[in-house]
Amino acid sequence: MSVAKLEAADGAFATRLAGADVVFRVSGALWLPGERMLVVADLHLEKGSAYAARGQLLPPYDTRETLNRLEREIATLAPRSVVLLGDTLHDHGASARIAPDERARLAALAEKLRLIWVAGNHDPDGAGDLGGETAQVIKVAGLSLRHEPSPGPADGEVSGHLHPCARISGPAGSIRRRCFASDGSRLILPAFGAYAGGLNLRDPAFTGLFRAPPTGYLLARRVAAVAYEKMRPDHRSPAG
C-alpha cells in the first residue's frame, strides 16, 4: 500500500525527517516505508503487575492489549522488521511476570520477522530470553534510532523515553493526547504501551533538544499537526 493510501485509509501523517520518508501512525508507531520497518517506543510491558505488587491494583491486561495493538499494526503494514525502541519491559522482573501466552506471541513475532529490542533504561538487557535481537543504536535510512534522546539538537535522531504528549484548548475545553514531537530534524516518539504515561511537550525536559519549537503530531482519529505555540502546559504531574 502506498504512503498516500495509508494516509487516506488510516489517518496517518506522511512527512520527511532529515531527508527520510516517514509516516506517523495513529497508533503511535513510526513507519519507515522505504525500509518496511515499524518502530514503537516505550511499551512498558507488565507495568500493571508491577503496580499490583506495590498495592496499586490495575487491570492486569496491559501486556495483552499492547501486543494486540502491535499485532494489528503488523497485520496492516506487513513490515520486514520491527524495532522496539527501549523500555519495552517496565522493569527488571517484567520478563518473569509475562504470561506464557504473551511470551509465545513475542516468540512468534521473532520467528516471523526481524524483531530488534533497543536497550532502554528500564530494560538494559534488551530481548533477554523473549526472542529477537538486542541493539543499543540502529542506523537506517540516514536515521539513528536509540532509546534516550542525545543532549542538544541531533539531526536524524529518532528516540523515545520522554513519552511526549500535548494539551490544546478548544471551544469544548482542553484535550490532552500523546504525540510525536519533531522539528523536521529529530523525532521523539510517543509511548506505545497501554499503561504508559505522558510528559507535556512544554515540560523543561524537552528544552534544548530541538533546533526550532517542535510540532506536536497528536494521536486522535487522525494524526493532527499542532504548532508549539498552540499547546498548553499541564498543571499536574504526569504518570510515570
Rosetta blueprint (number, residue, H / E / L):
1 M L
2 S L
3 V H
4 A H
5 K H
6 L H
7 E H
8 A H
9 A H
10 D H
11 G L
12 A L
13 F E
14 A E
15 T E
16 R E
17 L E
18 A L
19 G L
20 A E
21 D E
22 V E
23 V E
24 F E
25 R L
26 V L
27 S L
28 G L
29 A L
30 L E
31 W E
32 L E
33 P L
34 G L
35 E L
36 R L
37 M E
38 L E
39 V E
40 V E
41 A E
42 D L
43 L L
44 H L
45 L E
46 E L
47 K H
48 G H
49 S H
50 A H
51 Y H
52 A H
53 A H
54 R L
55 G L
56 Q L
57 L L
58 L L
59 P L
60 P L
61 Y L
62 D H
63 T H
64 R H
65 E H
66 T H
67 L H
68 N H
69 R H
70 L H
71 E H
72 R H
73 E H
74 I H
75 A H
76 T H
77 L H
78 A L
79 P L
80 R L
81 S E
82 V E
83 V E
84 L E
85 L L
86 G L
87 D L
88 T L
89 L E
90 H L
91 D L
92 H L
93 G L
94 A H
95 S H
96 A H
97 R H
98 I L
99 A L
100 P H
101 D H
102 E H
103 R H
104 A H
105 R H
106 L H
107 A H
108 A H
109 L H
110 A H
111 E H
112 K H
113 L L
114 R E
115 L E
116 I E
117 W E
118 V E
119 A L
120 G L
121 N L
122 H L
123 D L
124 P L
125 D L
126 G L
127 A L
128 G L
129 D L
130 L L
131 G L
132 G L
133 E E
134 T E
135 A E
136 Q L
137 V L
138 I E
139 K E
140 V E
141 A L
142 G L
143 L E
144 S E
145 L E
146 R L
147 H L
148 E L
149 P L
150 S L
151 P L
152 G L
153 P L
154 A L
155 D L
156 G L
157 E E
158 V E
159 S E
160 G L
161 H L
162 L L
163 H L
164 P E
165 C E
166 A E
167 R E
168 I E
169 S E
170 G E
171 P L
172 A L
173 G E
174 S E
175 I E
176 R E
177 R E
178 R E
179 C E
180 F E
181 A E
182 S E
183 D L
184 G L
185 S L
186 R L
187 L E
188 I E
189 L L
190 P L
191 A E
192 F L
193 G L
194 A L
195 Y L
196 A L
197 G L
198 G L
199 L E
200 N E
201 L L
202 R L
203 D L
204 P H
205 A H
206 F H
207 T L
208 G L
209 L L
210 F L
211 R L
212 A L
213 P L
214 P L
215 T E
216 G E
217 Y E
218 L E
219 L E
220 A L
221 R L
222 R L
223 V E
224 A E
225 A E
226 V E
227 A L
228 Y H
229 E H
230 K H
231 M E
232 R E
233 P L
234 D L
235 H L
236 R L
237 S L
238 P L
239 A L
240 G L
